Amino acid sequence: MTFRARRSVLYMPGANERALEKAKTLEADSLILDLEDSVAPDAKADARARVAAAVKGGGYGKRELAIRINGLDTPWGVEDLKMAAEVNPDAILVPKVARPGDIVTVSRIHAGMGGAADTRMWAMMETPMAIFNVREIASVHQVARLSCLVLGTNDLLKESRALATGGRFAILPWLSMTLLAARAYGLDVLDGVYNDFRDEAGFRAECEQGRALGMDGKTLIHPGQIAVCNALFSPAPEEVEWSHKIIAAFKLPENTAKGVITVEGRMVERLHLAMAQRVADIAEAITAP
C-alpha cells in the first residue's frame, strides 16, 4: 500500500454539503466524513447520501478519505456500511470498538457486501473497555484489515469521569497503552481532538505532547487547526537531511551487511536506518503532488 502521512485528520460533518465541498481545498492529510456524532438522527439518511455523492464525485486530490459510520447496533449502521461498500473510501472508521470482534464483524460484513479489499478499517478507541482490550483489538489487524487506531478522548473523559486538566494527566496512561498496542502490530494511531479551536497556544501544546508520545497525527474539529498540526507533526528539515544521510550510508557496498556504521562521527545502527526510512517516507508523502 502507498505510504500516507496522517498528520492532520479533520472531521467533516456529513450532512453539511458546503463543508464537504470546502474540504477539497483544505491542507489536511486526511478527512473523516462523519455520519455519527455530528449528524442528528433525522438527518442521517440525508448525510449518507451527501457523503456517498462526495466520495463518488471525487476532487479531493491526494487527501485520504475515511467514512465514520454509525454503529451496527443503531438503526443506521448497516445502511452506512452498505453505502461505504459501494463508494469505496480509503477507510471506514468504526465507532465505539470495545472488543476485537467488533472490528472483525464490520470488516467481514463489508467484504460480504462487495466492499473493496483495499478499504482499510480504523477503530475508534473511546470507551474504558476499548482501552482494556486494546492489545487484542490491535492483534486482529490482518483479519480485520485494520490499519489505524483513533483516540476518542472526549468520550474517554466522559466515560471515565476524568478531568481534562493538567496537560491531560489523567488520560496519559490510556494514550500510551493505545500507542504501544498500535506499534506492536504495525498500526498508526491518531490523537484525540482539541475542543477549543480558538486556543492556539493550548492546541499547540497538545500537538507537541502527542508528537512526544509518538502519535502519527491528530484528529481535528476545525480547519483553523490544520496548519499548526501539519507543522508540528512534520519532520524538521534537518531531521530529513540526516535521515537521507543514514540511508545513503547503509547503501554503500562496504556497509550493506553491517549492523553498525559511523556517519559523520556518530554511531548508527540498523534500528536508526528503519527510523530514518520512515522519516524519509513521511517527507516524501508530504511533498508528493
C-alpha positions as CSV (number, residue, x, y, z in Angstrom):
1,M,0.0,0.0,0.0
2,T,1.1,3.6,-0.6
3,F,2.6,5.2,2.5
4,R,0.5,8.1,3.8
5,A,1.2,10.9,6.2
6,R,-1.6,11.3,8.7
7,R,-0.5,14.5,10.5
8,S,-3.9,16.3,10.3
9,V,-7.1,14.3,10.2
10,L,-10.2,16.6,10.0
11,Y,-13.7,15.6,10.9
12,M,-16.2,16.9,8.4
13,P,-20.0,16.7,9.2
14,G,-21.6,14.5,6.5
15,A,-24.8,16.5,6.5
16,N,-23.1,19.7,5.6
17,E,-22.7,19.8,1.8
18,R,-20.9,23.2,1.9
19,A,-18.3,21.7,4.3
20,L,-17.8,18.7,2.2
21,E,-17.1,20.9,-0.8
22,K,-14.8,23.2,1.1
23,A,-12.8,20.2,2.3
24,K,-11.4,19.8,-1.3
25,T,-9.3,22.9,-0.7
26,L,-8.0,22.3,2.8
27,E,-4.5,21.2,3.5
28,A,-5.5,18.3,5.8
29,D,-3.8,15.0,5.1
30,S,-7.0,13.0,5.8
31,L,-10.7,13.7,6.1
32,I,-13.2,11.8,8.2
33,L,-16.6,12.2,6.6
34,D,-18.8,11.8,9.6
35,L,-22.2,10.1,9.7
36,E,-22.2,9.6,13.5
37,D,-21.8,12.1,16.3
38,S,-22.0,15.3,14.1
39,V,-25.3,14.2,12.4
40,A,-28.7,14.4,14.1
41,P,-30.9,11.3,13.9
42,D,-33.4,13.0,11.5
43,A,-30.5,13.9,9.2
44,K,-28.8,10.5,9.0
45,A,-30.2,9.5,5.6
46,D,-29.5,12.8,4.0
47,A,-26.0,12.8,5.3
48,R,-25.4,9.3,4.0
49,A,-26.5,10.4,0.5
50,R,-24.3,13.5,0.6
51,V,-21.2,11.6,1.7
52,A,-21.8,9.0,-1.0
53,A,-22.1,11.7,-3.6
54,A,-18.9,13.4,-2.3
55,V,-16.8,10.3,-2.4
56,K,-18.1,9.3,-5.8
57,G,-17.6,12.8,-7.2
58,G,-14.0,12.9,-6.1
59,G,-12.0,16.1,-6.3
60,Y,-10.2,15.6,-3.0
61,G,-6.8,15.1,-4.6
62,K,-4.3,13.1,-2.5
63,R,-6.4,13.6,0.7
64,E,-7.3,10.3,2.3
65,L,-11.0,9.8,2.8
66,A,-12.5,7.9,5.7
67,I,-16.2,7.5,6.4
68,R,-17.2,7.2,10.0
69,I,-20.3,5.0,10.1
70,N,-22.8,4.6,12.8
71,G,-22.6,1.5,14.9
72,L,-24.2,-1.6,13.6
73,D,-26.4,-1.7,16.7
74,T,-28.1,1.5,15.6
75,P,-30.9,1.9,13.0
76,W,-28.4,3.5,10.6
77,G,-25.2,1.4,10.8
78,V,-26.0,-1.3,8.2
79,E,-27.1,1.2,5.6
80,D,-24.0,3.3,6.3
81,L,-21.7,0.3,5.8
82,K,-23.6,-0.7,2.6
83,M,-23.1,2.8,1.2
84,A,-19.4,2.7,2.1
85,A,-19.0,-0.7,0.4
86,E,-20.5,0.9,-2.8
87,V,-18.3,4.1,-2.9
88,N,-15.0,2.6,-1.7
89,P,-13.4,5.2,0.5
90,D,-9.8,4.7,1.7
91,A,-11.0,3.7,5.1
92,I,-14.1,3.1,7.3
93,L,-13.9,4.4,10.8
94,V,-15.8,2.1,13.2
95,P,-17.2,3.8,16.3
96,K,-17.1,2.5,19.9
97,V,-15.0,-0.5,19.2
98,A,-14.8,-2.3,22.5
99,R,-13.6,-5.9,21.6
100,P,-11.7,-7.5,18.7
101,G,-14.9,-9.0,17.4
102,D,-16.4,-5.5,16.8
103,I,-13.9,-4.6,14.1
104,V,-13.7,-8.1,12.7
105,T,-17.5,-8.2,12.2
106,V,-17.6,-4.9,10.4
107,S,-14.8,-5.9,8.2
108,R,-16.4,-9.2,7.2
109,I,-19.8,-7.7,6.6
110,H,-18.2,-5.0,4.5
111,A,-16.4,-7.7,2.4
112,G,-19.7,-9.7,2.1
113,M,-21.3,-6.5,0.7
114,G,-18.7,-6.4,-2.1
115,G,-16.6,-3.7,-0.5
116,A,-13.2,-3.2,-1.9
117,A,-10.4,-5.3,-0.4
118,D,-8.1,-2.3,-0.1
119,T,-10.5,-0.3,2.0
120,R,-8.9,-0.2,5.5
121,M,-10.7,-0.3,8.8
122,W,-10.0,2.3,11.5
123,A,-11.1,1.7,15.1
124,M,-12.4,4.4,17.4
125,M,-10.9,3.9,20.9
126,E,-13.3,5.8,23.0
127,T,-14.5,3.6,25.9
128,P,-12.8,2.1,29.0
129,M,-13.4,-1.4,27.6
130,A,-11.6,-0.4,24.4
131,I,-8.5,0.6,26.4
132,F,-8.6,-2.6,28.4
133,N,-8.8,-4.6,25.2
134,V,-6.5,-2.5,23.0
135,R,-3.9,-5.2,22.6
136,E,-6.4,-7.8,21.5
137,I,-8.1,-5.3,19.2
138,A,-4.8,-4.3,17.5
139,S,-3.9,-8.0,17.1
140,V,-6.7,-8.7,14.6
141,H,-5.3,-6.2,12.2
142,Q,-4.7,-8.7,9.4
143,V,-8.1,-10.4,9.8
144,A,-9.9,-7.1,10.0
145,R,-7.8,-5.1,7.6
146,L,-7.3,-2.7,10.5
147,S,-4.7,0.0,9.9
148,C,-5.3,2.8,12.4
149,L,-6.5,3.4,16.0
150,V,-8.2,6.7,16.6
151,L,-8.5,8.0,20.1
152,G,-11.8,9.4,21.1
153,T,-10.6,11.5,24.1
154,N,-13.9,13.3,24.7
155,D,-15.8,10.1,25.2
156,L,-13.0,8.6,27.3
157,L,-13.2,11.6,29.6
158,K,-17.0,11.3,29.8
159,E,-17.0,7.5,30.4
160,S,-14.2,7.6,33.0
161,R,-15.3,10.9,34.7
162,A,-11.7,12.1,34.5
163,L,-11.0,15.8,34.2
164,A,-9.3,17.3,31.1
165,T,-6.9,19.4,33.2
166,G,-3.2,19.4,33.9
167,G,-2.0,18.6,30.4
168,R,-4.3,15.5,30.1
169,F,-2.6,14.0,33.1
170,A,-5.5,11.6,33.9
171,I,-5.6,10.0,30.5
172,L,-1.9,9.9,29.5
173,P,-1.6,6.2,30.5
174,W,-4.5,5.3,28.2
175,L,-2.9,7.2,25.3
176,S,0.3,5.4,25.9
177,M,-1.4,2.0,26.1
178,T,-3.1,2.6,22.8
179,L,0.1,3.8,21.2
180,L,2.1,0.7,22.3
181,A,-0.5,-1.7,21.1
182,A,-0.6,0.1,17.8
183,R,3.2,-0.1,17.4
184,A,3.3,-3.8,18.5
185,Y,1.1,-4.6,15.4
186,G,2.3,-2.1,12.9
187,L,-0.7,0.3,13.1
188,D,-0.9,4.1,13.0
189,V,-2.5,5.9,15.9
190,L,-4.2,9.3,15.9
191,D,-4.5,11.6,19.0
192,G,-7.9,12.9,20.0
193,V,-9.4,16.3,19.2
194,Y,-8.8,19.6,21.0
195,N,-12.1,21.3,21.6
196,D,-11.2,25.0,21.9
197,F,-10.3,25.7,18.4
198,R,-9.7,29.4,19.2
199,D,-7.0,28.5,21.8
200,E,-3.9,28.1,19.5
201,A,-1.5,28.0,22.4
202,G,-3.3,25.2,24.1
203,F,-3.8,23.3,20.8
204,R,-0.1,23.7,20.0
205,A,0.9,22.3,23.4
206,E,-1.4,19.3,23.0
207,C,0.1,18.6,19.5
208,E,3.6,18.8,20.9
209,Q,2.5,16.4,23.7
210,G,1.0,14.0,21.1
211,R,4.1,14.1,19.0
212,A,6.3,13.5,22.1
213,L,4.2,10.4,22.9
214,G,4.7,9.1,19.4
215,M,1.4,9.8,17.8
216,D,1.3,9.8,14.0
217,G,-1.1,12.8,13.9
218,K,-4.1,14.4,15.5
219,T,-7.8,14.4,14.7
220,L,-9.2,18.0,14.3
221,I,-12.6,19.7,14.5
222,H,-11.8,23.0,12.7
223,P,-9.9,23.9,9.6
224,G,-8.0,26.6,11.5
225,Q,-6.2,23.8,13.4
226,I,-4.6,22.3,10.2
227,A,-1.6,24.5,9.7
228,V,-0.3,24.2,13.2
229,C,-0.9,20.4,13.3
230,N,0.9,19.9,10.0
231,A,3.9,21.9,11.1
232,L,4.3,20.1,14.4
233,F,3.8,16.6,13.1
234,S,6.2,17.1,10.2
235,P,9.8,16.1,10.4
236,A,12.2,19.1,10.6
237,P,14.3,19.8,7.5
238,E,17.5,18.8,9.4
239,E,15.8,15.6,10.5
240,V,15.0,14.8,6.9
241,E,18.5,15.6,5.8
242,W,20.1,13.4,8.5
243,S,17.8,10.6,7.6
244,H,18.8,10.7,4.0
245,K,22.5,10.6,5.0
246,I,21.9,7.4,7.1
247,I,20.0,5.8,4.2
248,A,22.8,6.6,1.8
249,A,25.5,5.4,4.1
250,F,23.9,2.0,4.6
251,K,23.5,1.6,0.8
252,L,27.3,1.8,0.3
253,P,28.7,-1.5,-0.7
254,E,31.0,-1.7,2.3
255,N,28.1,-1.1,4.7
256,T,25.3,-3.2,3.3
257,A,26.0,-6.2,5.5
258,K,26.9,-4.2,8.6
259,G,24.7,-3.8,11.7
260,V,26.5,-0.7,13.0
261,I,28.3,2.0,11.0
262,T,29.7,5.5,11.6
263,V,28.1,8.5,9.9
264,E,29.8,11.9,10.3
265,G,31.4,10.6,13.5
266,R,28.2,9.2,15.0
267,M,27.5,5.6,15.6
268,V,24.4,4.5,13.7
269,E,22.6,1.1,14.0
270,R,20.1,-0.6,11.7
271,L,17.3,0.5,14.0
272,H,18.3,4.0,13.1
273,L,18.0,3.1,9.5
274,A,14.4,2.0,10.0
275,M,13.7,5.2,11.8
276,A,15.4,7.2,9.0
277,Q,13.4,5.4,6.3
278,R,10.1,6.3,8.0
279,V,11.1,10.0,8.2
280,A,12.1,10.0,4.5
281,D,8.8,8.3,3.7
282,I,6.8,10.9,5.6
283,A,8.7,13.7,4.0
284,E,8.1,12.3,0.5
285,A,4.4,11.7,1.2
286,I,4.0,15.3,2.4
287,T,5.6,16.8,-0.7
288,A,4.1,14.4,-3.2
289,P,1.7,16.1,-5.7
